[in-house]
Amino acid sequence: AAQRLWSTGVAELASTMVLHRLPRALSWATVSLCCLLDTSSIFAAAKMKCKHCDVGHGFEEFLKEPTPMGGGDHASDVHVLWPAHVEVVPITADLGGWEPASFHEKLAQEAVRGWRAFQKKIVPKLAKGHFIRRQLEQKHAGALNDAFFHWQKSLFEESGDVSKSLEEQKGPSNTPHPDANSSWPEMNGLPEYQKLRKIVDRLSRRYLARSGMKEEQAMGLNYSIFNWAAVHGPGEFHGPHTHVGEYHVAVFYAQVGPAGGKLRFGDPRGHSPPFGRSFIHTPQSGHLVIFPSWLSHMATVTSPSSDLPKDYEKEPLRVVFSFNIGPVTGPLPCHHWWSDPTGDMRFQRQSKIDPELLGL
């Protein structure tokens, strides 16, 4: 019931509003303009027989095309301010996208192979006190992926040069040319990987234009795309965080098992009631999720194997590719955060007023 409420009340209608401004994408995407409905709050409201909690089609009037007004019509101006713009794009054909299912499968296979090679071939060669080894020595469930991330970041800055990526960092980091190598050699050589970066580039510009940036500026923007793979086994998670300073971020799910966890977004308005809401997306292999850099998000814990059906032989790892799309000079410093192109998204509609119908 909560899922139906979300789809009918906001997400489905939001697609009507935002997609008319730009040419249609190659595939339908789910676009959510969120004040982040919390399904647990909906169930609690239903239990207490709340008379004002059912949003229903309450936003429909504002998300449609503007209604032309006649000479004698009366109307109010309605402003919808600062929504969080989340887009879920099905990339592969098994979800309704345009790429074959083998697209996400091959990416997952190479990510897992590289993740295992990192543990078996890279880590043993690291000197005591090495910056990557220090990450591995942290006492939490995400230590391995944190170390894997730092190695990939170094790889990106060294244009895929494995030897240089293991050298201790000295001075400011580099941002390579967009066409330079951006990962380990086998990943760089994968056609699906290069295609994924191209897809993210094109949809990123579309996302920024929809968020309020002038279309010609979004299409010509010189930005950096830094991406990294993360591989999560049973019991692992990535806690709440943001990427403030980037233009926006994205996550591509290359492999999601039946116990692969969720993507949870936190309320950007704060944690105290009436705020403190959350929106939980259940990812599928082949989903690309695009959202603002300032929107708090987390990958919830992957369930242990004991939660799986008895006839399920092997639990696949959760494999995701994360993307930071931001300035070529690095993330915006805090005194420039005001310029975030997604931070002032808003729209306005006129709402027709019939005094006679209202008994006025």
C-alpha positions in Angstrom: 0.0 0.0 0.0 2.8 2.4 0.9 4.5 1.6 -2.4 1.3 2.4 -4.3 0.9 5.6 -2.4 4.4 6.7 -3.4 4.0 5.8 -7.1 0.6 7.4 -7.5 1.1 10.4 -5.3 4.6 11.6 -6.3 6.9 9.6 -8.6 4.6 8.8 -11.5 3.2 12.3 -11.5 6.7 13.9 -11.2 7.7 12.2 -14.4 5.0 14.0 -16.2 6.3 17.4 -14.9 10.0 17.0 -15.5 10.2 15.0 -18.7 8.3 17.5 -20.9 11.2 20.0 -20.8 13.7 17.8 -22.6 13.7 15.2 -25.3 12.7 11.7 -24.1 15.5 9.5 -23.0 16.2 6.2 -24.7 14.3 4.5 -21.9 11.7 5.5 -19.3 13.2 6.6 -16.1 11.5 7.0 -12.7 11.9 10.5 -11.5 11.1 11.4 -7.9 10.7 14.9 -6.6 11.0 14.0 -2.9 10.1 15.4 0.4 11.0 11.8 1.1 8.0 9.8 2.3 8.7 7.5 5.1 6.8 4.2 4.7 7.0 3.4 8.4 5.3 6.8 9.1 2.6 5.9 6.6 1.9 2.6 8.4 1.9 4.3 11.8 -0.5 6.9 10.5 -2.8 4.2 9.2 -2.8 2.5 12.5 -3.9 5.6 14.4 -6.6 6.3 11.7 -5.0 9.6 10.6 -7.4 11.7 8.6 -4.8 13.9 6.9 -1.9 11.5 6.1 -3.2 10.1 2.8 -1.5 12.2 0.2 -3.2 10.4 -2.7 -3.3 12.6 -5.8 -2.7 15.8 -3.9 0.2 17.0 -6.0 -1.3 16.1 -9.4 -2.5 19.6 -10.2 1.0 21.1 -9.8 2.9 18.4 -11.7 0.9 18.7 -15.0 1.5 21.1 -17.8 0.5 24.7 -16.9 -3.3 25.3 -17.6 -4.0 28.2 -20.0 -5.9 31.0 -18.3 -8.7 32.9 -20.0 -9.3 36.6 -19.8 -11.8 36.3 -17.0 -10.2 33.5 -15.1 -8.8 33.9 -11.5 -5.7 32.0 -10.4 -3.2 31.8 -7.6 0.6 31.3 -8.0 1.8 28.1 -6.4 5.5 27.6 -5.8 7.0 24.2 -5.1 10.4 24.9 -3.6 13.7 22.9 -3.3 12.7 19.3 -4.0 15.3 16.5 -4.0 15.5 15.3 -7.6 16.2 11.5 -7.7 16.2 9.7 -11.0 16.2 5.9 -11.5 17.2 4.8 -15.0 16.8 1.2 -16.2 19.9 0.6 -18.3 19.6 -3.1 -19.3 16.9 -4.8 -21.3 15.8 -7.1 -18.4 14.5 -4.0 -16.7 13.1 -2.2 -19.8 16.4 -0.5 -20.8 18.4 -0.6 -24.1 21.6 -2.5 -23.2 21.6 -6.3 -23.0 21.6 -8.0 -19.6 25.2 -9.1 -20.3 26.1 -5.4 -19.9 25.8 -5.4 -16.1 26.9 -9.0 -15.8 30.3 -8.3 -17.5 30.9 -5.2 -15.4 30.1 -7.2 -12.2 32.5 -10.0 -13.2 35.4 -7.6 -13.8 34.7 -5.6 -10.6 34.8 -8.8 -8.5 37.9 -10.1 -10.3 39.6 -6.7 -9.7 38.5 -6.7 -6.1 39.9 -10.1 -5.4 43.2 -9.3 -7.3 43.5 -6.2 -5.1 43.4 -8.4 -1.9 45.7 -11.1 -3.3 48.2 -9.2 -5.4 48.2 -5.5 -4.3 47.7 -5.6 -0.5 50.5 -8.2 0.2 53.1 -5.9 -1.4 52.1 -2.8 0.6 54.6 -1.6 3.2 53.6 -1.2 6.8 52.1 2.2 7.3 51.2 2.6 3.6 48.1 4.8 3.2 46.1 2.0 1.7 47.1 -0.5 4.4 46.0 2.0 7.1 42.5 1.9 5.6 42.5 -1.9 5.8 43.5 -1.8 9.4 40.3 0.1 10.4 38.0 -2.0 12.7 34.7 -1.8 10.8 32.8 -3.8 8.2 33.6 -1.4 5.4 37.4 -1.3 5.9 38.2 -3.5 2.8 36.0 -1.4 0.5 37.4 1.8 1.9 40.9 0.6 1.0 39.7 -0.6 -2.4 38.2 2.9 -2.9 41.4 4.7 -2.0 43.4 2.6 -4.4 40.9 3.3 -7.2 41.0 7.0 -6.5 44.8 6.9 -6.8 44.5 4.9 -10.0 42.1 7.5 -11.4 44.5 10.3 -10.5 47.4 8.4 -12.2 45.4 7.7 -15.3 45.3 3.9 -14.6 49.0 3.5 -13.9 49.1 0.7 -11.3 52.7 1.3 -10.2 52.2 5.0 -9.7 48.9 4.4 -7.9 50.8 2.7 -5.1 53.3 5.5 -4.5 52.7 7.6 -1.4 50.8 10.7 -2.3 52.7 14.0 -2.5 51.1 17.3 -3.2 47.7 18.0 -4.7 46.0 15.3 -6.7 45.5 15.3 -10.4 42.4 15.3 -12.5 43.1 13.4 -15.7 41.5 14.2 -19.1 38.0 12.7 -19.5 39.3 10.3 -22.2 42.3 9.1 -20.1 42.4 5.7 -18.5 40.4 5.8 -15.2 40.7 2.4 -13.6 42.9 -0.8 -13.7 43.9 -2.0 -17.2 41.4 -4.9 -17.5 38.5 -2.6 -16.5 39.7 0.1 -18.8 39.8 -2.4 -21.7 36.2 -3.5 -21.1 33.8 -2.0 -23.7 30.9 -2.1 -21.2 32.9 0.0 -18.8 33.6 2.7 -21.4 30.0 2.6 -22.5 28.9 3.0 -18.8 31.0 6.1 -18.5 29.5 7.5 -21.7 26.0 6.8 -20.5 26.7 8.6 -17.2 28.1 11.5 -19.0 25.1 12.0 -21.3 22.5 11.4 -18.5 24.4 13.7 -16.2 24.1 16.6 -18.5 20.4 15.9 -18.9 20.0 15.7 -15.2 21.7 19.1 -14.6 19.6 20.7 -17.3 16.4 19.4 -15.6 17.7 20.6 -12.2 17.7 24.2 -13.5 21.1 24.7 -15.3 20.7 26.2 -18.7 20.7 23.4 -21.3 23.5 24.9 -23.4 25.7 25.3 -20.3 25.0 21.7 -19.1 25.8 20.3 -22.5 29.1 22.2 -22.7 30.2 21.9 -19.1 33.8 20.7 -18.6 33.5 18.4 -15.6 35.3 15.4 -14.1 33.8 11.9 -13.8 35.4 9.9 -11.1 34.0 6.4 -10.5 34.9 3.4 -8.4 33.6 -0.1 -7.8 32.5 -1.5 -4.4 31.9 -5.1 -3.6 29.9 -6.0 -0.6 29.5 -9.5 1.0 27.1 -10.6 3.6 26.8 -8.3 6.6 28.5 -5.3 4.9 27.1 -1.8 4.5 28.1 1.8 3.7 26.8 4.2 6.3 25.0 7.5 5.7 27.1 10.1 3.9 27.0 12.9 1.3 29.3 14.1 -1.5 28.9 17.8 -1.1 31.0 19.8 -3.5 30.3 17.6 -6.5 27.7 18.7 -9.2 25.8 15.5 -8.5 26.4 11.8 -8.0 25.2 8.5 -9.4 25.3 4.8 -8.5 25.1 1.9 -11.0 24.1 -1.5 -9.7 26.0 -4.2 -11.6 24.9 -7.1 -9.4 22.3 -7.3 -6.7 21.4 -10.6 -5.0 18.2 -11.4 -3.2 19.7 -10.3 0.1 21.6 -7.3 -1.4 20.2 -4.6 0.8 18.6 -1.2 -0.1 19.6 2.3 -1.0 18.2 4.6 1.7 17.9 8.4 1.2 17.7 10.7 4.3 15.6 13.8 4.6 17.7 16.9 3.7 15.4 19.1 5.8 16.6 17.7 9.1 16.0 14.9 11.5 13.4 16.5 13.9 9.6 16.0 13.3 7.8 16.8 11.1 10.9 16.0 9.0 13.3 13.1 9.5 11.7 11.1 6.6 13.4 8.6 4.4 12.9 7.1 1.0 14.1 3.5 0.4 14.9 2.3 -3.1 15.1 -1.5 -3.8 17.8 -1.7 -6.5 18.0 -4.2 -9.3 21.0 -5.2 -11.4 21.0 -2.7 -14.3 19.7 0.3 -12.3 21.4 3.7 -12.5 20.4 6.1 -9.8 21.2 9.8 -10.1 20.7 12.3 -7.2 22.1 15.5 -5.7 25.5 15.4 -4.0 24.1 16.9 -0.8 21.4 14.2 -0.3 22.3 11.9 2.5 22.3 8.2 1.4 23.5 4.8 2.6 23.7 1.2 1.4 21.9 -0.8 4.0 23.5 -4.0 5.3 23.5 -7.1 3.1 21.7 -10.0 4.7 23.6 -13.1 5.8 23.3 -16.3 3.8 21.1 -17.9 6.5 18.3 -15.6 5.4 18.2 -17.1 1.9 16.0 -19.9 0.7 17.4 -23.3 1.3 17.5 -24.1 -2.4 19.6 -21.0 -3.2 23.1 -22.4 -3.7 25.3 -19.3 -3.6 24.7 -15.7 -2.5 26.0 -13.2 -5.1 28.0 -10.3 -4.0 26.5 -6.8 -4.2 28.5 -4.9 -6.9 28.0 -1.2 -7.4 29.8 1.5 -9.4 29.7 5.0 -7.8 30.2 8.2 -9.7 31.2 11.7 -8.6 30.4 14.2 -11.3 32.1 17.5 -10.4 34.5 20.3 -11.2 37.7 19.3 -12.9 39.6 21.3 -10.2 38.1 19.0 -7.5 35.0 19.3 -5.3 33.7 22.9 -4.7 35.1 24.4 -1.4 32.5 25.1 1.3 32.4 28.8 0.5 31.3 28.0 -3.1 28.6 25.4 -2.1 26.0 28.1 -2.7 26.6 27.6 -6.5 25.5 23.9 -6.5 23.4 23.6 -9.6 20.9 21.2 -7.9 20.5 23.2 -4.7 17.8 25.7 -5.9 15.5 23.5 -8.0 11.9 24.8 -7.9 8.9 25.2 -10.2 5.8 27.3 -10.3 2.2 26.7 -11.5 -1.0 28.7 -11.6 -3.9 27.1 -9.8 -7.3 28.2 -11.2 -9.8 29.6 -8.7 -13.5 29.4 -9.3 -15.1 31.8 -6.7 -18.6 30.4 -7.5 -17.6 26.8 -6.9 -16.0 27.8 -3.6 -19.1 29.6 -2.5 -17.4 33.0 -2.5 
